Amino acid sequence: MLRLPAQLRGQAMNKYEKLEVIGEGTFGEVFKCRHKESNELVAIKKFKEASEEDETAKKVTLREVKLLRALKHEHIVELKEAFRRKGVLYLVFEHMDQSVMDVLEAKPNGVDKDIVQVLTFQLLRALEHCHRHNVIHRDIKPENLLVNSSVDSLRLCDFGCARQIKADVPLTDYVATRWYRPPELLLSTVDYGKPVDMWGLGCIMGELTDGQPLFAGKSDIDQLCVIQKILGPLTSQQMERCLELSDFKGIQFPDVSQPVTLQRGTRAECQKITCCCSRSS
C-alpha cells in the first residue's frame, strides 16, 4: 500500500483560513487560503476521498509530491507542505493570481511582445531545470502556467503527468492536451523524450503572440493535418508509424509539399486551415 513519507503526515489544516474556491476537477478542489499567523496567501489542493481507494491515483499523487520536492526552482510552483486530514490528502502551494489561460481570455488578441519574451524565457528556464534532472513535464498548456497580476513572473505547475526518464522504461503515449501534443505523441510513440516539452513551449509562445492556438485540431488526425499544413510533411519514420496504427488505416493526408508556414502565411490564414484528409476505400 502506498503511503506518503512520515514528514508529510500529521499537519493541521486549521492553521489556514479558506477564502474561496479557485479550481475544481476530477481530482478534487483548489482553495485560495490565508495562513492565520503569517497572513501569507496559499493555494490548497484538496483531493477527493475516493482517490484514496484508487491505487493508480495515489501513485500519481505521490510521484507529483516527490518531483515537486526535488525540483525547487524560482519558475516552478513551490509545494510548501503536504498533509492528511481525516484520510484526505492536502497539498499546499504558493499562491499565484492567475494562469496564462486567464491572461489569454482577457487578451484575445495576444499580449505585448515584451511579455511574450519574458514568459517564454521563464518557461524555458523552468523546463531546463526539469530536463537537467531528467524529468519531463508532458502537459505544457496555458492552464498549467501560473503568473502574477503584472504578468511578469511565471510558475510551471501541475506535475501529475510528469515523469523521470529511466532507461528501458517505456513512457505512456496519451499525455498532453491535443493542441499542444507533438507528432510523436499523436502517433502513440512511447520512446519520446524532452523535445515533447519544447514543442509545448513553442505552441505557448505562438499563442501568446496573437491569442490564438497555434495548432487547433479537432481530432488527433486533424491535429496532424494542421501541423503538416504549416510545418510540412511528416518524416518517413512518422509516416511508417501511421501505417502501423489502425486509427490511421487508409488515411491519405493532403498535399503539403508547399506548407503555408508561419513565415510565408499570416497567422489568420493558418487558423483557417482545416483537415482535408481522406480515407481510401
N, C-alpha and C positions, 0 to 999 in steps of 0.2 A: 504494500500500500504506500502510495506517495505521500510524503509529508513535507511541510516547509521546515527549513532549518530551525533549530531551537531559538535562535536570536530573532526570528521573525514572528514568534508567537507571544501571546500574553500581553500585548499592548492594548491600551484603552481607547475606545472611540469617544468616550465622554469628555476628552480634553479638546474636542473640536465642536464648533457650532455650525450646524448646517444652515446655509444661506439660500441656496436654490439648486434645482436640478439643471445641469448643463449638458447632459447627454444620456441617451438610452440606447440599448442594443440587446442582442440575443444573450450577451454575457451578463447584463445587469444594468446598473445606473452609475452615472458620474455626478457627484455633487460638488458645488463650489462651497468651501467651508472656511472658517476662520479659526486659527488656533487661539484658544481662550486666554492664554497667558501672554503670548508674543504678538497677537493680532495679525500674524502672518496669514495671507490667503493661500489656500492649497486646493487641489482638486483630488477628491477621494473617489476611487473606483470601487464600487461595491458589487461583488459577484452574487449571482442568484444561488440560492441554497441547492437547487437541482444540480448545479455544476459540481458540487462536492461528491455526487454519486457517479459522475462521468469521469472515468479514468483518463480518457483522452484529453478532456478539458483541463483536468488537474495537471496533466503532464505539460500541456502547452503553457499554462499559467506559471508553473514552476520554472519552466525554461525562460519565460519572459522576465521573471524576477531575477534569475541568475544572470541573464545577459545585461539587464539594466544595472545591476550591482557592479558588473565588471566594466561596463562601457561608460565610465564617467567622462563627460566632455561638456564644454560650455554650450554646444549646439545639439545636445541630446537631452531630452527631458529628464529631470532629476527625480529618481524614485527616493523619497525621503524615508519612508518606512513601510513595512507590511505587517499586518497582524490579523488575527482571527477574533471574532466576537460572536459567541453563541454558534460556533461552527461555520460562520460566514467569513470569507476572505475579503479584506480591505487593502487596497494599495493607495498610498498617499504620495501624490506627485506635486511638484511645484506648479503653481497656477499661472497660466498664460491667458491673455484676454480673448483670443480668437484663433481660428485656424485660417490657413490660406484659402480654404473654400469660402469662409465668411468674407474674406477680402475680395475674392473674385465675384461673389454675389453682389457686393456693394460697388464694385468697379467692373461692370460688364464689358467694358472696352479695354480692360487691362490696366496695369499700374505704370507709373513713371519708370523710365529706363534705369534710373539710379536705384530704385527699389528692386527691379529685376536683378540687377547686378549684385546687390547686397545679399538678397535672399538666396540667389543661386550659389554665390560663393560660400555662404554659411552652410547650405545643404551639402555642398561639395566637401567642406571640412568635416561635417558630421559623418558622411559616407567614407571619407578617407580614414577616419578613426575606426569605424566599424570594420572596414576591409583590412586595415593593418592588424586587427585582432581576428582576422579570418571569419568575420561574421557578415552575412548578407541579410539585408532587411526584408526584401522581397515584396514589399507593399508600399512603394513610394506613390503617394497620391495627395491631393490638396488637403483632404481631411486629416492626414497624418502629419501635417506640418503646422506647428503652433507658432504664433507670432504675438508680439506685444501690441499695444494700442497704436504706437507710432510706426509699426511695420518695419522695424529696423533690427529686430532680434528674433531669430528663428530657433525652434527646438524640434528635432525629429522625435516622433512618439510612436506608440503602438507597435511593440516588438512581438506581437502574438504570432506573426508569420516568420519572424527572424530565425535563422539557423546558423550554427557554426559549421563551416565546411570541413568535412573529415574525409580522409582518403577511403575510397571503396565503399562509401555510404551514399546510396542514391538519394536524390532530393525529390520532394513532391513537385509535380508539374503544375498542379492547379493552385497557384498563388498569384497575387497581384490582381488589381482590378483591370478589366478588359482594356480600357482606353490607355492604360499605362503598361501593358504587357508587351514585351518584345516578341519577335517571331519565334524564338526558340521555346518560349512558354506556350504560345498559341499552338505550336506543333507538338505539345506534350513531351518535350525533351526533358530528360532527368539528369543530364550531365552538364547543366549550365553552371554559371558562377557569378562572379562580381559584376560583369557587364550588365546583368539584368537591372541592377540598381542604377547604373549610369544611363540606361535607356529611360528609366523613370525620371531621372533628373532632367534629361533633355526635354521630355514631354512637359514637365512642370515649367521649365524656362520658356518654352513656346507659349504655354497657356497664360503665363503671367504677362507676356508681351501684349496680347490683344484680348485677353479674357475668354478665348475660345479654345477648347481642347484640340490638341494637335492632330490626333488620330481618333475620330469619334465613330468607331464601327458599331453596327447594330447586332453583330454576332461575331463569333471567332473568325468565320470565313470572311465576313465583310471587313473585319478589322485587318486581316492580312491583305485584302484587296486595296483598302485605303492606304495602307503603308506602302504597298508596291506602286500605287499611282503617284506617290510623292517621291519615294526613295529609289524606285527602280525594282527590277525583278529579284526574287529570292535567289539565294545561292544554289548551286547544283546539289549540295548536300541537303539543303532545306527542301528542295523540290523532291528529292528522293524520299525524304521523310513524309511528305504529303502523300506519296503513293502508298506508303505503308499504313496510313491511317484510314479506317473505314469511314470516318466522318467526311473525309475529303475525296472519297472514291468517286471518280467521274467528274470532278470539278475541273473546269477549264478557266484559268484566270485570263482576264483581258490583256490585250497587248500593252505592255508597259515599257517598251523599248525606248520611248521618249517620255519619261516621267515629267510631271508638272514641275516638281522641285520647289522648295521654298525660295530659292534664289530667282528662278525664272517666272514663277507664278505668284500672284498675290495670295495672302492668307485667305481672303474671301473666296477666291477661286478654289483653293484647297478644301475649304469647308464644304463646298458644294459637291465634292466628289462622293459618289455612292458606288457601291459594289455592283459591277455588271458581270459577275462570274456566271458561267453557265455550267450545267451538269450534263455530260454526254449520256446518251441512252445506252 
